[in-house]
Amino acid sequence: MIFQAVKTSVLKFIKDEDGLTIVEYAVAGGLVTLAVVAAFLTLGANVGTQIDCLADAVMGDDCGAAAAGA
């Protein structure tokens, strides 16, 4: 593309008002935040258990039997 065509495309993109408004971005960001929080809350206990098991394994304790029974 020549410089004039690039400039025209950029100006057209900047003036385009069909995109999301700031309110829509805020709503979308809030929904993403809620999804991340829900995922952390759902997986948090399981991840904590696995980290404890890993720490026990590093210390030389056996956590395989407890994890298999759960």
HTML snippet that shows the backbone in 3Dmol.js (N, CA, C, O; Angstrom):
<script src="https://3Dmol.org/build/3Dmol-min.js"></script>
<div id="view" style="width:600px;height:400px;position:relative"></div>
<script>
const pdb = `
ATOM      1  N   MET A   1       0.835  -1.183   0.000  1.00  0.00           N
ATOM      2  CA  MET A   1       0.000   0.000   0.000  1.00  0.00           C
ATOM      3  C   MET A   1       0.877   1.243   0.000  1.00  0.00           C
ATOM      4  O   MET A   1       1.987   1.264   0.532  1.00  0.00           O
ATOM      5  N   ILE A   2       0.350   2.224  -0.592  1.00  0.00           N
ATOM      6  CA  ILE A   2       1.070   3.485  -0.565  1.00  0.00           C
ATOM      7  C   ILE A   2       0.692   4.238   0.709  1.00  0.00           C
ATOM      8  O   ILE A   2      -0.293   3.903   1.366  1.00  0.00           O
ATOM      9  N   PHE A   3       1.466   5.236   1.045  1.00  0.00           N
ATOM     10  CA  PHE A   3       1.273   5.974   2.302  1.00  0.00           C
ATOM     11  C   PHE A   3      -0.118   6.582   2.398  1.00  0.00           C
ATOM     12  O   PHE A   3      -0.727   6.549   3.467  1.00  0.00           O
ATOM     13  N   GLN A   4      -0.630   7.129   1.316  1.00  0.00           N
ATOM     14  CA  GLN A   4      -1.957   7.777   1.333  1.00  0.00           C
ATOM     15  C   GLN A   4      -3.049   6.758   1.664  1.00  0.00           C
ATOM     16  O   GLN A   4      -3.983   7.070   2.403  1.00  0.00           O
ATOM     17  N   ALA A   5      -2.938   5.555   1.126  1.00  0.00           N
ATOM     18  CA  ALA A   5      -3.944   4.522   1.398  1.00  0.00           C
ATOM     19  C   ALA A   5      -3.898   4.094   2.863  1.00  0.00           C
ATOM     20  O   ALA A   5      -4.939   3.863   3.477  1.00  0.00           O
ATOM     21  N   VAL A   6      -2.700   3.988   3.418  1.00  0.00           N
ATOM     22  CA  VAL A   6      -2.559   3.634   4.832  1.00  0.00           C
ATOM     23  C   VAL A   6      -3.146   4.738   5.707  1.00  0.00           C
ATOM     24  O   VAL A   6      -3.866   4.465   6.668  1.00  0.00           O
ATOM     25  N   LYS A   7      -2.836   5.966   5.371  1.00  0.00           N
ATOM     26  CA  LYS A   7      -3.354   7.109   6.132  1.00  0.00           C
ATOM     27  C   LYS A   7      -4.877   7.134   6.086  1.00  0.00           C
ATOM     28  O   LYS A   7      -5.522   7.360   7.109  1.00  0.00           O
ATOM     29  N   THR A   8      -5.446   6.908   4.934  1.00  0.00           N
ATOM     30  CA  THR A   8      -6.898   6.895   4.786  1.00  0.00           C
ATOM     31  C   THR A   8      -7.519   5.772   5.611  1.00  0.00           C
ATOM     32  O   THR A   8      -8.550   5.968   6.253  1.00  0.00           O
ATOM     33  N   SER A   9      -6.904   4.615   5.595  1.00  0.00           N
ATOM     34  CA  SER A   9      -7.415   3.488   6.369  1.00  0.00           C
ATOM     35  C   SER A   9      -7.368   3.770   7.863  1.00  0.00           C
ATOM     36  O   SER A   9      -8.322   3.459   8.576  1.00  0.00           O
ATOM     37  N   VAL A  10      -6.288   4.347   8.345  1.00  0.00           N
ATOM     38  CA  VAL A  10      -6.153   4.659   9.761  1.00  0.00           C
ATOM     39  C   VAL A  10      -7.178   5.705  10.177  1.00  0.00           C
ATOM     40  O   VAL A  10      -7.817   5.559  11.218  1.00  0.00           O
ATOM     41  N   LEU A  11      -7.343   6.752   9.387  1.00  0.00           N
ATOM     42  CA  LEU A  11      -8.323   7.785   9.706  1.00  0.00           C
ATOM     43  C   LEU A  11      -9.745   7.232   9.705  1.00  0.00           C
ATOM     44  O   LEU A  11     -10.556   7.599  10.555  1.00  0.00           O
ATOM     45  N   LYS A  12     -10.046   6.360   8.761  1.00  0.00           N
ATOM     46  CA  LYS A  12     -11.365   5.726   8.716  1.00  0.00           C
ATOM     47  C   LYS A  12     -11.591   4.875   9.960  1.00  0.00           C
ATOM     48  O   LYS A  12     -12.684   4.881  10.526  1.00  0.00           O
ATOM     49  N   PHE A  13     -10.568   4.145  10.388  1.00  0.00           N
ATOM     50  CA  PHE A  13     -10.682   3.313  11.590  1.00  0.00           C
ATOM     51  C   PHE A  13     -10.902   4.166  12.827  1.00  0.00           C
ATOM     52  O   PHE A  13     -11.716   3.812  13.679  1.00  0.00           O
ATOM     53  N   ILE A  14     -10.191   5.288  12.943  1.00  0.00           N
ATOM     54  CA  ILE A  14     -10.313   6.162  14.108  1.00  0.00           C
ATOM     55  C   ILE A  14     -11.698   6.794  14.173  1.00  0.00           C
ATOM     56  O   ILE A  14     -12.259   6.938  15.259  1.00  0.00           O
ATOM     57  N   LYS A  15     -12.254   7.171  13.031  1.00  0.00           N
ATOM     58  CA  LYS A  15     -13.555   7.833  12.995  1.00  0.00           C
ATOM     59  C   LYS A  15     -14.723   6.861  13.086  1.00  0.00           C
ATOM     60  O   LYS A  15     -15.865   7.290  13.250  1.00  0.00           O
ATOM     61  N   ASP A  16     -14.463   5.565  12.985  1.00  0.00           N
ATOM     62  CA  ASP A  16     -15.520   4.560  13.027  1.00  0.00           C
ATOM     63  C   ASP A  16     -16.159   4.538  14.413  1.00  0.00           C
ATOM     64  O   ASP A  16     -15.472   4.306  15.407  1.00  0.00           O
ATOM     65  N   GLU A  17     -17.451   4.776  14.485  1.00  0.00           N
ATOM     66  CA  GLU A  17     -18.158   4.813  15.758  1.00  0.00           C
ATOM     67  C   GLU A  17     -18.955   3.537  16.006  1.00  0.00           C
ATOM     68  O   GLU A  17     -19.759   3.490  16.936  1.00  0.00           O
ATOM     69  N   ASP A  18     -18.755   2.526  15.213  1.00  0.00           N
ATOM     70  CA  ASP A  18     -19.490   1.281  15.383  1.00  0.00           C
ATOM     71  C   ASP A  18     -18.845   0.359  16.409  1.00  0.00           C
ATOM     72  O   ASP A  18     -19.405  -0.690  16.728  1.00  0.00           O
ATOM     73  N   GLY A  19     -17.689   0.726  16.929  1.00  0.00           N
ATOM     74  CA  GLY A  19     -16.980  -0.110  17.896  1.00  0.00           C
ATOM     75  C   GLY A  19     -17.605  -0.044  19.274  1.00  0.00           C
ATOM     76  O   GLY A  19     -18.604   0.640  19.493  1.00  0.00           O
ATOM     77  N   LEU A  20     -17.006  -0.761  20.182  1.00  0.00           N
ATOM     78  CA  LEU A  20     -17.493  -0.792  21.554  1.00  0.00           C
ATOM     79  C   LEU A  20     -17.270   0.542  22.246  1.00  0.00           C
ATOM     80  O   LEU A  20     -16.256   1.206  22.032  1.00  0.00           O
ATOM     81  N   THR A  21     -18.224   0.924  23.074  1.00  0.00           N
ATOM     82  CA  THR A  21     -18.049   2.122  23.884  1.00  0.00           C
ATOM     83  C   THR A  21     -17.363   1.749  25.180  1.00  0.00           C
ATOM     84  O   THR A  21     -17.178   0.567  25.468  1.00  0.00           O
ATOM     85  N   ILE A  22     -16.986   2.740  25.961  1.00  0.00           N
ATOM     86  CA  ILE A  22     -16.277   2.478  27.206  1.00  0.00           C
ATOM     87  C   ILE A  22     -17.146   1.685  28.184  1.00  0.00           C
ATOM     88  O   ILE A  22     -16.633   0.885  28.966  1.00  0.00           O
ATOM     89  N   VAL A  23     -18.458   1.909  28.137  1.00  0.00           N
ATOM     90  CA  VAL A  23     -19.359   1.172  29.026  1.00  0.00           C
ATOM     91  C   VAL A  23     -19.367  -0.307  28.657  1.00  0.00           C
ATOM     92  O   VAL A  23     -19.352  -1.171  29.534  1.00  0.00           O
ATOM     93  N   GLU A  24     -19.390  -0.591  27.380  1.00  0.00           N
ATOM     94  CA  GLU A  24     -19.373  -1.983  26.947  1.00  0.00           C
ATOM     95  C   GLU A  24     -18.053  -2.653  27.310  1.00  0.00           C
ATOM     96  O   GLU A  24     -18.031  -3.828  27.676  1.00  0.00           O
ATOM     97  N   TYR A  25     -16.964  -1.916  27.211  1.00  0.00           N
ATOM     98  CA  TYR A  25     -15.677  -2.460  27.643  1.00  0.00           C
ATOM     99  C   TYR A  25     -15.694  -2.747  29.140  1.00  0.00           C
ATOM    100  O   TYR A  25     -15.167  -3.770  29.579  1.00  0.00           O
ATOM    101  N   ALA A  26     -16.289  -1.863  29.924  1.00  0.00           N
ATOM    102  CA  ALA A  26     -16.351  -2.072  31.372  1.00  0.00           C
ATOM    103  C   ALA A  26     -17.185  -3.306  31.705  1.00  0.00           C
ATOM    104  O   ALA A  26     -16.806  -4.093  32.573  1.00  0.00           O
ATOM    105  N   VAL A  27     -18.294  -3.480  31.035  1.00  0.00           N
ATOM    106  CA  VAL A  27     -19.138  -4.658  31.267  1.00  0.00           C
ATOM    107  C   VAL A  27     -18.395  -5.932  30.874  1.00  0.00           C
ATOM    108  O   VAL A  27     -18.416  -6.922  31.606  1.00  0.00           O
ATOM    109  N   ALA A  28     -17.749  -5.902  29.731  1.00  0.00           N
ATOM    110  CA  ALA A  28     -16.985  -7.071  29.288  1.00  0.00           C
ATOM    111  C   ALA A  28     -15.854  -7.380  30.265  1.00  0.00           C
ATOM    112  O   ALA A  28     -15.615  -8.543  30.590  1.00  0.00           O
ATOM    113  N   GLY A  29     -15.163  -6.352  30.732  1.00  0.00           N
ATOM    114  CA  GLY A  29     -14.094  -6.564  31.712  1.00  0.00           C
ATOM    115  C   GLY A  29     -14.632  -7.128  33.016  1.00  0.00           C
ATOM    116  O   GLY A  29     -13.998  -7.987  33.628  1.00  0.00           O
ATOM    117  N   GLY A  30     -15.791  -6.656  33.446  1.00  0.00           N
ATOM    118  CA  GLY A  30     -16.410  -7.182  34.666  1.00  0.00           C
ATOM    119  C   GLY A  30     -16.777  -8.645  34.527  1.00  0.00           C
ATOM    120  O   GLY A  30     -16.585  -9.429  35.458  1.00  0.00           O
ATOM    121  N   LEU A  31     -17.305  -9.019  33.370  1.00  0.00           N
ATOM    122  CA  LEU A  31     -17.662 -10.420  33.145  1.00  0.00           C
ATOM    123  C   LEU A  31     -16.431 -11.322  33.128  1.00  0.00           C
ATOM    124  O   LEU A  31     -16.454 -12.431  33.663  1.00  0.00           O
ATOM    125  N   VAL A  32     -15.371 -10.842  32.517  1.00  0.00           N
ATOM    126  CA  VAL A  32     -14.125 -11.613  32.511  1.00  0.00           C
ATOM    127  C   VAL A  32     -13.593 -11.762  33.931  1.00  0.00           C
ATOM    128  O   VAL A  32     -13.132 -12.836  34.317  1.00  0.00           O
ATOM    129  N   THR A  33     -13.657 -10.684  34.705  1.00  0.00           N
ATOM    130  CA  THR A  33     -13.193 -10.725  36.089  1.00  0.00           C
ATOM    131  C   THR A  33     -14.010 -11.723  36.897  1.00  0.00           C
ATOM    132  O   THR A  33     -13.445 -12.503  37.664  1.00  0.00           O
ATOM    133  N   LEU A  34     -15.322 -11.712  36.740  1.00  0.00           N
ATOM    134  CA  LEU A  34     -16.174 -12.666  37.451  1.00  0.00           C
ATOM    135  C   LEU A  34     -15.841 -14.108  37.061  1.00  0.00           C
ATOM    136  O   LEU A  34     -15.819 -14.995  37.914  1.00  0.00           O
ATOM    137  N   ALA A  35     -15.584 -14.337  35.784  1.00  0.00           N
ATOM    138  CA  ALA A  35     -15.242 -15.687  35.336  1.00  0.00           C
ATOM    139  C   ALA A  35     -13.926 -16.150  35.944  1.00  0.00           C
ATOM    140  O   ALA A  35     -13.799 -17.310  36.337  1.00  0.00           O
ATOM    141  N   VAL A  36     -12.947 -15.256  36.024  1.00  0.00           N
ATOM    142  CA  VAL A  36     -11.649 -15.618  36.604  1.00  0.00           C
ATOM    143  C   VAL A  36     -11.804 -15.902  38.097  1.00  0.00           C
ATOM    144  O   VAL A  36     -11.241 -16.873  38.605  1.00  0.00           O
ATOM    145  N   VAL A  37     -12.560 -15.064  38.800  1.00  0.00           N
ATOM    146  CA  VAL A  37     -12.781 -15.279  40.233  1.00  0.00           C
ATOM    147  C   VAL A  37     -13.499 -16.606  40.470  1.00  0.00           C
ATOM    148  O   VAL A  37     -13.131 -17.361  41.370  1.00  0.00           O
ATOM    149  N   ALA A  38     -14.515 -16.888  39.670  1.00  0.00           N
ATOM    150  CA  ALA A  38     -15.237 -18.154  39.805  1.00  0.00           C
ATOM    151  C   ALA A  38     -14.316 -19.349  39.565  1.00  0.00           C
ATOM    152  O   ALA A  38     -14.399 -20.352  40.273  1.00  0.00           O
ATOM    153  N   ALA A  39     -13.446 -19.239  38.573  1.00  0.00           N
ATOM    154  CA  ALA A  39     -12.510 -20.332  38.294  1.00  0.00           C
ATOM    155  C   ALA A  39     -11.545 -20.527  39.455  1.00  0.00           C
ATOM    156  O   ALA A  39     -11.264 -21.663  39.839  1.00  0.00           O
ATOM    157  N   PHE A  40     -11.030 -19.427  40.022  1.00  0.00           N
ATOM    158  CA  PHE A  40     -10.120 -19.553  41.155  1.00  0.00           C
ATOM    159  C   PHE A  40     -10.819 -20.148  42.364  1.00  0.00           C
ATOM    160  O   PHE A  40     -10.236 -20.976  43.063  1.00  0.00           O
ATOM    161  N   LEU A  41     -12.057 -19.745  42.627  1.00  0.00           N
ATOM    162  CA  LEU A  41     -12.782 -20.283  43.766  1.00  0.00           C
ATOM    163  C   LEU A  41     -13.093 -21.756  43.576  1.00  0.00           C
ATOM    164  O   LEU A  41     -13.015 -22.538  44.523  1.00  0.00           O
ATOM    165  N   THR A  42     -13.443 -22.133  42.364  1.00  0.00           N
ATOM    166  CA  THR A  42     -13.770 -23.528  42.077  1.00  0.00           C
ATOM    167  C   THR A  42     -12.535 -24.424  42.174  1.00  0.00           C
ATOM    168  O   THR A  42     -12.588 -25.512  42.748  1.00  0.00           O
ATOM    169  N   LEU A  43     -11.441 -23.959  41.614  1.00  0.00           N
ATOM    170  CA  LEU A  43     -10.232 -24.773  41.574  1.00  0.00           C
ATOM    171  C   LEU A  43      -9.325 -24.570  42.780  1.00  0.00           C
ATOM    172  O   LEU A  43      -8.390 -25.345  42.985  1.00  0.00           O
ATOM    173  N   GLY A  44      -9.583 -23.547  43.574  1.00  0.00           N
ATOM    174  CA  GLY A  44      -8.679 -23.186  44.654  1.00  0.00           C
ATOM    175  C   GLY A  44      -8.412 -24.301  45.639  1.00  0.00           C
ATOM    176  O   GLY A  44      -7.259 -24.561  45.982  1.00  0.00           O
ATOM    177  N   ALA A  45      -9.469 -24.973  46.106  1.00  0.00           N
ATOM    178  CA  ALA A  45      -9.294 -26.044  47.095  1.00  0.00           C
ATOM    179  C   ALA A  45      -8.498 -27.205  46.500  1.00  0.00           C
ATOM    180  O   ALA A  45      -7.615 -27.760  47.155  1.00  0.00           O
ATOM    181  N   ASN A  46      -8.813 -27.563  45.265  1.00  0.00           N
ATOM    182  CA  ASN A  46      -8.101 -28.670  44.618  1.00  0.00           C
ATOM    183  C   ASN A  46      -6.623 -28.338  44.415  1.00  0.00           C
ATOM    184  O   ASN A  46      -5.754 -29.181  44.635  1.00  0.00           O
ATOM    185  N   VAL A  47      -6.355 -27.133  44.005  1.00  0.00           N
ATOM    186  CA  VAL A  47      -4.969 -26.721  43.789  1.00  0.00           C
ATOM    187  C   VAL A  47      -4.225 -26.684  45.116  1.00  0.00           C
ATOM    188  O   VAL A  47      -3.070 -27.102  45.193  1.00  0.00           O
ATOM    189  N   GLY A  48      -4.878 -26.188  46.157  1.00  0.00           N
ATOM    190  CA  GLY A  48      -4.262 -26.161  47.485  1.00  0.00           C
ATOM    191  C   GLY A  48      -3.915 -27.559  47.974  1.00  0.00           C
ATOM    192  O   GLY A  48      -2.847 -27.774  48.548  1.00  0.00           O
ATOM    193  N   THR A  49      -4.813 -28.508  47.747  1.00  0.00           N
ATOM    194  CA  THR A  49      -4.556 -29.896  48.134  1.00  0.00           C
ATOM    195  C   THR A  49      -3.365 -30.457  47.383  1.00  0.00           C
ATOM    196  O   THR A  49      -2.521 -31.136  47.969  1.00  0.00           O
ATOM    197  N   GLN A  50      -3.290 -30.180  46.092  1.00  0.00           N
ATOM    198  CA  GLN A  50      -2.170 -30.682  45.294  1.00  0.00           C
ATOM    199  C   GLN A  50      -0.846 -30.049  45.718  1.00  0.00           C
ATOM    200  O   GLN A  50       0.184 -30.722  45.736  1.00  0.00           O
ATOM    201  N   ILE A  51      -0.869 -28.775  46.056  1.00  0.00           N
ATOM    202  CA  ILE A  51       0.354 -28.111  46.521  1.00  0.00           C
ATOM    203  C   ILE A  51       0.795 -28.692  47.854  1.00  0.00           C
ATOM    204  O   ILE A  51       1.988 -28.902  48.074  1.00  0.00           O
ATOM    205  N   ASP A  52      -0.163 -28.955  48.753  1.00  0.00           N
ATOM    206  CA  ASP A  52       0.178 -29.590  50.027  1.00  0.00           C
ATOM    207  C   ASP A  52       0.778 -30.976  49.800  1.00  0.00           C
ATOM    208  O   ASP A  52       1.744 -31.354  50.463  1.00  0.00           O
ATOM    209  N   CYS A  53       0.208 -31.727  48.869  1.00  0.00           N
ATOM    210  CA  CYS A  53       0.726 -33.057  48.551  1.00  0.00           C
ATOM    211  C   CYS A  53       2.145 -32.960  47.988  1.00  0.00           C
ATOM    212  O   CYS A  53       3.007 -33.766  48.337  1.00  0.00           O
ATOM    213  N   LEU A  54       2.383 -31.993  47.134  1.00  0.00           N
ATOM    214  CA  LEU A  54       3.708 -31.796  46.577  1.00  0.00           C
ATOM    215  C   LEU A  54       4.704 -31.425  47.669  1.00  0.00           C
ATOM    216  O   LEU A  54       5.832 -31.919  47.687  1.00  0.00           O
ATOM    217  N   ALA A  55       4.280 -30.554  48.576  1.00  0.00           N
ATOM    218  CA  ALA A  55       5.160 -30.178  49.684  1.00  0.00           C
ATOM    219  C   ALA A  55       5.466 -31.387  50.557  1.00  0.00           C
ATOM    220  O   ALA A  55       6.603 -31.560  50.995  1.00  0.00           O
ATOM    221  N   ASP A  56       4.459 -32.229  50.816  1.00  0.00           N
ATOM    222  CA  ASP A  56       4.695 -33.443  51.592  1.00  0.00           C
ATOM    223  C   ASP A  56       5.669 -34.368  50.884  1.00  0.00           C
ATOM    224  O   ASP A  56       6.531 -34.969  51.525  1.00  0.00           O
ATOM    225  N   ALA A  57       5.544 -34.488  49.574  1.00  0.00           N
ATOM    226  CA  ALA A  57       6.440 -35.349  48.799  1.00  0.00           C
ATOM    227  C   ALA A  57       7.871 -34.832  48.858  1.00  0.00           C
ATOM    228  O   ALA A  57       8.813 -35.619  48.939  1.00  0.00           O
ATOM    229  N   VAL A  58       8.036 -33.526  48.819  1.00  0.00           N
ATOM    230  CA  VAL A  58       9.374 -32.949  48.911  1.00  0.00           C
ATOM    231  C   VAL A  58       9.982 -33.233  50.283  1.00  0.00           C
ATOM    232  O   VAL A  58      11.185 -33.463  50.408  1.00  0.00           O
ATOM    233  N   MET A  59       9.135 -33.213  51.304  1.00  0.00           N
ATOM    234  CA  MET A  59       9.617 -33.474  52.669  1.00  0.00           C
ATOM    235  C   MET A  59       9.831 -34.958  52.915  1.00  0.00           C
ATOM    236  O   MET A  59      10.371 -35.334  53.956  1.00  0.00           O
ATOM    237  N   GLY A  60       9.418 -35.815  51.975  1.00  0.00           N
ATOM    238  CA  GLY A  60       9.637 -37.247  52.117  1.00  0.00           C
ATOM    239  C   GLY A  60       8.426 -37.994  52.608  1.00  0.00           C
ATOM    240  O   GLY A  60       8.499 -39.211  52.779  1.00  0.00           O
ATOM    241  N   ASP A  61       7.308 -37.325  52.844  1.00  0.00           N
ATOM    242  CA  ASP A  61       6.094 -37.979  53.287  1.00  0.00           C
ATOM    243  C   ASP A  61       5.354 -38.571  52.093  1.00  0.00           C
ATOM    244  O   ASP A  61       5.548 -38.152  50.952  1.00  0.00           O
ATOM    245  N   ASP A  62       4.500 -39.556  52.378  1.00  0.00           N
ATOM    246  CA  ASP A  62       3.729 -40.195  51.312  1.00  0.00           C
ATOM    247  C   ASP A  62       2.339 -39.571  51.261  1.00  0.00           C
ATOM    248  O   ASP A  62       1.566 -39.685  52.212  1.00  0.00           O
ATOM    249  N   CYS A  63       2.028 -38.916  50.159  1.00  0.00           N
ATOM    250  CA  CYS A  63       0.699 -38.341  50.001  1.00  0.00           C
ATOM    251  C   CYS A  63      -0.072 -39.043  48.905  1.00  0.00           C
ATOM    252  O   CYS A  63      -1.231 -38.705  48.669  1.00  0.00           O
ATOM    253  N   GLY A  64       0.523 -39.998  48.233  1.00  0.00           N
ATOM    254  CA  GLY A  64      -0.136 -40.702  47.139  1.00  0.00           C
ATOM    255  C   GLY A  64      -1.351 -41.476  47.592  1.00  0.00           C
ATOM    256  O   GLY A  64      -2.353 -41.508  46.877  1.00  0.00           O
ATOM    257  N   ALA A  65      -1.300 -42.096  48.745  1.00  0.00           N
ATOM    258  CA  ALA A  65      -2.433 -42.877  49.247  1.00  0.00           C
ATOM    259  C   ALA A  65      -3.591 -41.956  49.612  1.00  0.00           C
ATOM    260  O   ALA A  65      -4.750 -42.284  49.354  1.00  0.00           O
ATOM    261  N   ALA A  66      -3.288 -40.813  50.206  1.00  0.00           N
ATOM    262  CA  ALA A  66      -4.341 -39.867  50.590  1.00  0.00           C
ATOM    263  C   ALA A  66      -4.972 -39.254  49.349  1.00  0.00           C
ATOM    264  O   ALA A  66      -6.187 -39.064  49.309  1.00  0.00           O
ATOM    265  N   ALA A  67      -4.182 -38.946  48.351  1.00  0.00           N
ATOM    266  CA  ALA A  67      -4.699 -38.343  47.132  1.00  0.00           C
ATOM    267  C   ALA A  67      -5.517 -39.346  46.340  1.00  0.00           C
ATOM    268  O   ALA A  67      -6.516 -38.974  45.724  1.00  0.00           O
ATOM    269  N   ALA A  68      -5.109 -40.631  46.341  1.00  0.00           N
ATOM    270  CA  ALA A  68      -5.828 -41.655  45.598  1.00  0.00           C
ATOM    271  C   ALA A  68      -7.170 -41.957  46.254  1.00  0.00           C
ATOM    272  O   ALA A  68      -8.132 -42.295  45.564  1.00  0.00           O
ATOM    273  N   GLY A  69      -7.247 -41.839  47.573  1.00  0.00           N
ATOM    274  CA  GLY A  69      -8.491 -42.115  48.273  1.00  0.00           C
ATOM    275  C   GLY A  69      -9.480 -40.986  48.181  1.00  0.00           C
ATOM    276  O   GLY A  69     -10.667 -41.189  48.436  1.00  0.00           O
ATOM    277  N   ALA A  70      -9.030 -39.796  47.824  1.00  0.00           N
ATOM    278  CA  ALA A  70      -9.936 -38.631  47.787  1.00  0.00           C
ATOM    279  C   ALA A  70     -10.718 -38.535  46.534  1.00  0.00           C
ATOM    280  O   ALA A  70     -11.513 -37.609  46.371  1.00  0.00           O
TER     281      ALA A  70
END
`;
const viewer = $3Dmol.createViewer("view");
viewer.addModel(pdb, "pdb");
viewer.setStyle({}, {cartoon: {color: "spectrum"}});
viewer.zoomTo();
viewer.render();
</script>
